[in-house]
Amino acid sequence: MSIDNITPDQWDSMTSKWAGNPNQQSKANDPVNNPSHYNTGGIECIDAMQAMLSTEEFIGYLRGNGLKYRWRFRYKNGMEDLRKAEWYDKKLLTFIIEQDVDIKGNNR
């Protein structure tokens, strides 16, 4: 298995073996995977963002948020911010695979 050919599910399986699943909360109260303040009105905010942005813009949005959470983790929310950064990385990987986007951000 090569990291270049790994699926998001395989990645999740591998990383959970390495890092475990510390402080996992129920989905209803999960500030990383399902923050309640981003899920009102029947649509997740991230889904609305994806619908309104171009492929390249959405990739930039995901990359920027991952960087933001890594940048501030030592000064604000610690491990929670690192988990949020990881969430954006996984979302980016899934988006690129599902949309068949090449590494330059162009649709194939």
Beta strands, then each sheet from edge to edge (+ up, - down):
end
